[in-house]
Amino acid sequence: MRSHMLMGAAILAVGLISHPAQAATNCGKAEVVKGDVKIKRDGGADETLQVGGKVCQGDQVTTAKESRVKLVMDDGNVVNINPASAIKI
């Protein structure tokens, strides 16, 4: 019985250690894009964000006047960004 408990604990520990990048990467995608929406990836230039475009932690999303975007994150959270706004994920 004790050996089964130790084996179970070892499997759990390996599972937690083997996926640290997955836990640290918080990404999502643009589900709705209306108007002029830009994304600036960490250290990069502005790009146009389109429906289905990936958004990750560290990215900055900017909406122009009369523009908006709805982001759905991998964890299920929804972020709505209104016109003339900028946020850093």
C-alpha positions as a LaTeX table, in Angstrom:
\begin{tabular}{lrrr}
\hline
Residue & $x$ (\AA) & $y$ (\AA) & $z$ (\AA) \\
\hline
Met1 & 0.00 & 0.00 & 0.00 \\
Arg2 & 2.78 & 2.39 & 0.96 \\
Ser3 & 4.60 & 1.73 & $-2.32$ \\
His4 & 1.42 & 2.60 & $-4.27$ \\
Met5 & 1.15 & 5.90 & $-2.40$ \\
Leu6 & 4.80 & 6.73 & $-3.08$ \\
Met7 & 4.39 & 5.84 & $-6.74$ \\
Gly8 & 1.29 & 8.04 & $-6.98$ \\
Ala9 & 3.12 & 10.95 & $-5.36$ \\
Ala10 & 6.05 & 10.50 & $-7.75$ \\
Ile11 & 3.76 & 10.49 & $-10.79$ \\
Leu12 & 2.02 & 13.64 & $-9.57$ \\
Ala13 & 5.36 & 15.40 & $-8.99$ \\
Val14 & 6.62 & 14.47 & $-12.47$ \\
Gly15 & 3.37 & 15.73 & $-14.00$ \\
Leu16 & 3.66 & 19.07 & $-12.24$ \\
Ile17 & 7.32 & 19.49 & $-13.15$ \\
Ser18 & 6.96 & 18.43 & $-16.80$ \\
His19 & 4.50 & 21.21 & $-17.72$ \\
Pro20 & 5.84 & 24.43 & $-16.12$ \\
Ala21 & 5.87 & 26.34 & $-19.43$ \\
Gln22 & 2.22 & 25.57 & $-20.01$ \\
Ala23 & 1.29 & 27.02 & $-16.63$ \\
Ala24 & 3.41 & 30.14 & $-17.21$ \\
Thr25 & 2.05 & 30.88 & $-20.69$ \\
Asn26 & $-1.20$ & 32.80 & $-20.50$ \\
Cys27 & $-2.57$ & 33.16 & $-24.01$ \\
Gly28 & $-5.86$ & 33.63 & $-25.77$ \\
Lys29 & $-7.25$ & 34.66 & $-29.13$ \\
Ala30 & $-9.22$ & 37.48 & $-30.66$ \\
Glu31 & $-12.81$ & 36.30 & $-31.05$ \\
Val32 & $-14.29$ & 39.61 & $-32.29$ \\
Val33 & $-12.39$ & 42.48 & $-33.94$ \\
Lys34 & $-14.17$ & 45.65 & $-35.05$ \\
Gly35 & $-12.24$ & 48.48 & $-36.67$ \\
Asp36 & $-8.53$ & 49.19 & $-36.23$ \\
Val37 & $-7.01$ & 46.99 & $-33.51$ \\
Lys38 & $-3.24$ & 46.68 & $-33.12$ \\
Ile39 & $-1.09$ & 44.26 & $-31.15$ \\
Lys40 & 2.46 & 44.93 & $-30.06$ \\
Arg41 & 4.31 & 41.82 & $-29.03$ \\
Asp42 & 6.96 & 42.18 & $-26.37$ \\
Gly43 & 9.74 & 44.17 & $-28.04$ \\
Gly44 & 8.15 & 44.10 & $-31.51$ \\
Ala45 & 6.40 & 46.47 & $-33.88$ \\
Asp46 & 2.65 & 47.11 & $-34.05$ \\
Glu47 & 0.71 & 44.56 & $-36.11$ \\
Thr48 & $-2.95$ & 44.46 & $-37.07$ \\
Leu49 & $-4.87$ & 42.03 & $-34.86$ \\
Gln50 & $-7.36$ & 39.90 & $-36.76$ \\
Val51 & $-10.05$ & 37.44 & $-35.69$ \\
Gly52 & $-8.33$ & 34.27 & $-34.50$ \\
Gly53 & $-5.08$ & 36.11 & $-33.78$ \\
Lys54 & $-3.13$ & 34.89 & $-30.77$ \\
Val55 & $-2.62$ & 37.18 & $-27.77$ \\
Cys56 & $-0.21$ & 36.26 & $-24.96$ \\
Gln57 & 1.05 & 37.62 & $-21.68$ \\
Gly58 & 3.26 & 40.66 & $-22.30$ \\
Asp59 & 1.43 & 41.73 & $-25.49$ \\
Gln60 & $-0.11$ & 45.21 & $-25.71$ \\
Val61 & $-3.46$ & 45.54 & $-27.49$ \\
Thr62 & $-4.59$ & 48.99 & $-28.69$ \\
Thr63 & $-7.94$ & 49.96 & $-30.17$ \\
Ala64 & $-8.52$ & 53.07 & $-32.28$ \\
Lys65 & $-11.52$ & 55.37 & $-32.05$ \\
Glu66 & $-14.72$ & 53.43 & $-32.88$ \\
Ser67 & $-12.85$ & 50.11 & $-32.66$ \\
Arg68 & $-13.11$ & 47.24 & $-30.17$ \\
Val69 & $-11.96$ & 43.68 & $-29.58$ \\
Lys70 & $-13.12$ & 40.67 & $-27.58$ \\
Leu71 & $-10.36$ & 38.35 & $-26.36$ \\
Val72 & $-11.05$ & 34.86 & $-25.05$ \\
Met73 & $-8.21$ & 33.58 & $-22.91$ \\
Asp74 & $-7.18$ & 29.92 & $-22.69$ \\
Asp75 & $-8.49$ & 29.77 & $-19.12$ \\
Gly76 & $-11.95$ & 30.86 & $-20.28$ \\
Asn77 & $-11.79$ & 34.49 & $-19.13$ \\
Val78 & $-13.14$ & 37.08 & $-21.56$ \\
Val79 & $-11.57$ & 40.52 & $-22.02$ \\
Asn80 & $-13.53$ & 43.21 & $-23.87$ \\
Ile81 & $-11.47$ & 46.23 & $-24.93$ \\
Asn82 & $-13.44$ & 49.36 & $-25.76$ \\
Pro83 & $-12.62$ & 52.09 & $-28.33$ \\
Ala84 & $-9.55$ & 54.29 & $-27.87$ \\
Ser85 & $-7.99$ & 51.98 & $-25.27$ \\
Ala86 & $-4.72$ & 50.17 & $-24.66$ \\
Ile87 & $-3.99$ & 47.30 & $-22.30$ \\
Lys88 & $-1.00$ & 45.09 & $-21.63$ \\
Ile89 & $-1.90$ & 41.44 & $-21.12$ \\
\hline
\end{tabular}
